[in-house]
Amino acid sequence: MRCIPISASQTKMEYEVYRANSASDEEFNEISDCFKQILKEDKDLCNAAQKNLNAGIFVNGELHPRVEKGPLFFQETTRKLVMDHHKQEESEGHEIWPAAPKSGQSGNGQGDIDFCNKLEACAGSESLKW
């Protein structure tokens, strides 16, 4: 499934369904029909939520612990990862960008970055104004 934003209020959904070579028509149709039903229910919920957003009456709330286990698990896992990352940044005293390339920095590279960051932090200082 691909979610492609079209605008602030529209998203295009694209789905690809694959079938095992060994699956019978009956097996495939059973799974396919179940998948279509779930997607239709989700689409109807999203459309209703968007209608309420457009009308200014949408009120978000907590997810239902029995019927929204997947989204709750995702939210809890993501929150823990983000909070752990934030704690690590605070303990090390700087931002951590795990996906940023680290190669190519000479021994002075980090020192230069630290120096520039300190200058930025002092930008409002009267002693540095022209």
Secondary structure per residue as TSV (DSSP state, phi and psi in degrees):
chain	resnum	aa	ss	phi	psi
A	1	M	-	360.0	135.1
A	2	R	E	-120.3	134.6
A	3	C	E	-108.5	117.5
A	4	I	E	-116.7	109.8
A	5	P	E	-64.3	130.2
A	6	I	-	-102.0	-41.9
A	7	S	S	-156.5	-173.0
A	8	A	S	-65.5	-20.6
A	9	S	S	-122.7	7.0
A	10	Q	-	-135.0	139.7
A	11	T	E	-135.1	134.3
A	12	K	E	-93.5	131.2
A	13	M	E	-109.0	130.4
A	14	E	E	-123.0	135.5
A	15	Y	-	-125.5	143.8
A	16	E	-	-123.9	130.7
A	17	V	-	-116.4	127.6
A	18	Y	-	-111.3	149.8
A	19	R	-	-127.1	131.7
A	20	A	-	-66.4	140.9
A	21	N	T	-58.2	-30.3
A	22	S	T	-86.5	-4.3
A	23	A	-	-75.9	133.2
A	24	S	-	-76.3	164.7
A	25	D	H	-57.9	-41.1
A	26	E	H	-63.3	-46.0
A	27	E	H	-62.6	-46.0
A	28	F	H	-63.8	-46.3
A	29	N	H	-62.9	-36.1
A	30	E	H	-62.6	-48.1
A	31	I	H	-68.1	-43.3
A	32	S	H	-61.7	-43.9
A	33	D	H	-64.2	-40.5
A	34	C	H	-62.9	-45.6
A	35	F	H	-59.7	-46.5
A	36	K	H	-61.6	-40.1
A	37	Q	H	-63.7	-45.5
A	38	I	H	-62.3	-44.7
A	39	L	H	-64.1	-38.4
A	40	K	H	-64.1	-43.5
A	41	E	H	-61.8	-44.7
A	42	D	H	-62.6	-42.3
A	43	K	H	-62.9	-43.4
A	44	D	H	-62.1	-41.0
A	45	L	H	-64.3	-44.0
A	46	C	H	-65.1	-42.3
A	47	N	H	-62.8	-41.0
A	48	A	H	-66.1	-41.3
A	49	A	H	-63.6	-41.5
A	50	Q	H	-65.0	-39.6
A	51	K	H	-59.9	-43.4
A	52	N	H	-68.2	-37.1
A	53	L	H	-60.9	-46.7
A	54	N	H	-61.9	-32.8
A	55	A	H	-85.6	-6.6
A	56	G	T	76.5	20.7
A	57	I	-	-117.4	7.8
A	58	F	-	-73.0	129.6
A	59	V	-	-123.4	115.3
A	60	N	-	-81.5	151.2
A	61	G	-	-145.7	-170.2
A	62	E	-	-75.5	149.7
A	63	L	-	-74.8	151.7
A	64	H	-	-74.4	124.4
A	65	P	T	-66.5	-19.7
A	66	R	T	-90.9	-40.3
A	67	V	T	-104.2	-3.4
A	68	E	-	-122.3	41.1
A	69	K	H	-63.9	-39.5
A	70	G	H	-62.3	-55.2
A	71	P	H	-61.6	-36.7
A	72	L	H	-63.8	-43.9
A	73	F	H	-61.1	-45.1
A	74	F	H	-60.9	-46.3
A	75	Q	H	-62.5	-45.0
A	76	E	H	-64.7	-43.2
A	77	T	H	-64.0	-46.0
A	78	T	H	-63.7	-44.0
A	79	R	H	-59.9	-44.4
A	80	K	H	-62.2	-45.0
A	81	L	H	-61.6	-44.3
A	82	V	H	-65.2	-44.1
A	83	M	H	-66.7	-40.5
A	84	D	H	-62.3	-41.4
A	85	H	H	-63.0	-43.5
A	86	H	H	-61.7	-43.0
A	87	K	H	-61.9	-40.7
A	88	Q	H	-64.0	-42.2
A	89	E	H	-61.7	-42.6
A	90	E	H	-64.8	-41.0
A	91	S	H	-69.8	-31.6
A	92	E	H	-89.1	-13.6
A	93	G	T	78.9	17.7
A	94	H	S	-158.5	163.1
A	95	E	-	-69.1	147.0
A	96	I	-	-118.4	122.7
A	97	W	-	-116.5	87.7
A	98	P	T	-62.0	-25.6
A	99	A	T	-89.4	-8.0
A	100	A	S	-74.3	137.0
A	101	P	-	-63.2	138.0
A	102	K	-	-106.2	-12.8
A	103	S	T	-76.0	157.4
A	104	G	T	89.9	-7.1
A	105	Q	-	-87.8	124.3
A	106	S	-	-74.6	176.4
A	107	G	T	-57.6	-29.4
A	108	N	T	-86.3	-11.5
A	109	G	H	-55.8	-49.6
A	110	Q	H	-67.6	-36.4
A	111	G	H	-61.6	-41.2
A	112	D	H	-63.5	-42.8
A	113	I	H	-62.6	-45.4
A	114	D	H	-60.5	-42.6
A	115	F	H	-60.1	-47.5
A	116	C	H	-64.1	-39.2
A	117	N	H	-62.4	-38.4
A	118	K	H	-66.8	-37.6
A	119	L	H	-63.6	-42.8
A	120	E	H	-61.5	-39.4
A	121	A	H	-66.4	-26.9
A	122	C	T	-95.0	6.5
A	123	A	T	-56.5	-29.9
A	124	G	T	-86.7	-1.2
A	125	S	-	-69.6	134.9
A	126	E	G	-60.6	-35.5
A	127	S	G	-68.3	-17.1
A	128	L	G	-102.1	-0.9
A	129	K	-	-75.1	147.6
A	130	W	-	-78.8	360.0
